[in-house]
């Protein structure tokens, strides 16, 4: 049994898609490209990808904060708060292609935090020639 879009009085309400949600998030957040990120050595790069994605390669010096824990780790009143998110920043979130990080940045903005996200994610970073730490094969 799947979820159906809301309907009312004989009309079917259009479902909001992920693409719609990402577009709405991008309209309210700051987007950085790889060139800007490379030019900002003090930026705290926050990788919100799944641990399996991160294990394949990461931006050197990036901090991992899985998407499912981000708000809890960021909120200083949370018992799960991480000190790395209490500094001055700037903080730049990234995922694989920029969709999840856009949604995450919008959520953190809604919570009152100033964050940006890497517009094209890890894909843009790699395509721009950005350095990637890749674990040694065992």
C-alpha positions as CSV (number, residue, x, y, z in Angstrom):
1,X,0.0,0.0,0.0
2,X,1.6,3.3,-1.1
3,X,0.9,6.8,-0.1
4,X,-1.5,8.8,-2.3
5,X,-1.5,12.5,-2.8
6,X,-4.1,14.4,-0.8
7,X,-7.4,14.9,-2.5
8,X,-10.1,17.3,-1.6
9,X,-13.6,17.8,-2.8
10,X,-13.2,15.8,-6.0
11,X,-9.8,17.4,-6.9
12,X,-6.5,15.7,-6.8
13,X,-3.8,17.8,-5.1
14,X,-0.5,17.6,-6.9
15,X,2.2,15.8,-5.0
16,X,5.3,17.8,-4.1
17,X,8.3,15.9,-5.6
18,X,11.8,15.7,-4.3
19,X,12.8,17.9,-7.3
20,X,10.3,20.5,-6.1
21,X,11.7,20.3,-2.5
22,X,15.3,20.7,-3.7
23,X,14.4,23.7,-5.9
24,X,12.6,25.3,-2.9
25,X,15.6,24.7,-0.7
26,X,18.1,26.1,-3.3
27,X,16.0,29.3,-3.5
28,X,16.6,30.0,0.2
29,X,20.2,28.8,0.8
30,X,23.7,29.9,-0.2
31,X,25.3,27.7,-2.9
32,X,29.0,27.5,-3.4
33,X,30.8,26.0,-6.4
34,X,34.0,24.0,-6.1
35,X,36.2,27.0,-7.0
36,X,34.8,29.1,-4.1
37,X,35.3,26.2,-1.7
38,X,38.9,25.7,-2.8
39,X,39.5,29.4,-2.2
40,X,38.2,29.2,1.4
41,X,40.7,27.2,3.4
42,X,39.0,28.0,6.7
43,X,35.7,26.5,5.6
44,X,34.5,23.4,7.6
45,X,33.4,20.9,4.9
46,X,30.7,18.7,6.2
47,X,30.1,15.4,4.3
48,X,26.5,14.3,4.9
49,X,26.8,11.2,2.6
50,X,26.2,7.7,3.9
51,X,29.3,6.0,5.4
52,X,29.5,3.6,2.4
53,X,29.7,6.5,0.0
54,X,32.3,8.3,2.2
55,X,34.4,5.1,2.4
56,X,34.9,5.3,-1.4
57,X,36.6,8.7,-1.1
58,X,36.3,12.0,0.8
59,X,37.3,15.6,0.5
60,X,40.5,16.0,2.7
61,X,39.8,17.5,6.1
62,X,36.0,17.0,5.7
63,X,33.9,16.2,8.8
64,X,31.4,13.4,8.5
65,X,27.8,14.1,9.8
66,X,25.4,11.6,8.4
67,X,22.2,13.1,7.1
68,X,20.1,11.3,9.7
69,X,22.0,12.8,12.6
70,X,22.8,16.3,11.3
71,X,20.2,18.3,13.2
72,X,21.0,16.4,16.4
73,X,24.7,16.9,16.2
74,X,24.3,20.6,15.2
75,X,21.9,21.6,17.9
76,X,23.8,22.8,21.0
77,X,20.9,21.8,23.3
78,X,20.9,18.2,22.0
79,X,22.5,15.4,24.0
80,X,24.1,14.4,20.7
81,X,25.7,17.8,19.9
82,X,29.2,17.7,18.5
83,X,31.6,20.5,19.3
84,X,32.9,20.7,15.7
85,X,29.6,22.4,14.9
86,X,29.9,25.1,17.5
87,X,32.6,27.1,15.8
88,X,32.4,30.2,13.6
89,X,32.5,28.4,10.3
90,X,31.9,28.9,7.5
91,X,30.2,25.5,7.1
92,X,29.7,24.0,3.7
93,X,27.6,20.8,3.4
94,X,28.1,18.3,0.6
95,X,26.6,15.1,-0.6
96,X,27.1,13.2,-3.9
97,X,25.3,15.6,-6.3
98,X,23.9,18.5,-4.2
99,X,20.3,17.4,-3.6
100,X,20.6,16.0,-0.1
101,X,23.0,18.8,1.0
102,X,20.5,21.5,-0.3
103,X,17.7,20.0,1.8
104,X,20.0,19.6,4.8
105,X,21.3,23.2,4.4
106,X,17.7,24.5,4.3
107,X,16.8,22.5,7.4
108,X,19.8,24.0,9.3
109,X,18.9,27.5,8.1
110,X,15.4,26.9,9.4
111,X,17.0,26.0,12.8
112,X,18.9,29.4,12.7
113,X,22.3,28.3,11.5
114,X,24.3,29.9,8.7
115,X,25.5,27.2,6.3
116,X,26.1,26.8,2.6
117,X,26.3,23.8,0.4
118,X,28.4,22.6,-2.5
119,X,26.0,23.0,-5.4
120,X,27.2,19.9,-7.4
121,X,28.3,17.9,-4.5
122,X,31.2,15.4,-4.6
123,X,30.7,15.0,-8.3
124,X,31.4,18.7,-8.9
125,X,34.4,18.5,-6.6
126,X,36.0,15.6,-8.5
127,X,35.2,17.1,-11.9
128,X,36.9,20.4,-10.8
129,X,40.1,18.5,-10.0
130,X,39.6,18.6,-6.3
131,X,41.7,16.3,-4.1
132,X,40.1,13.2,-2.9
133,X,41.3,11.0,0.0
134,X,40.8,7.4,-1.1
135,X,41.4,4.6,1.4
136,X,44.0,2.1,0.7
137,X,42.8,-1.3,-0.6
138,X,43.5,-4.1,1.8
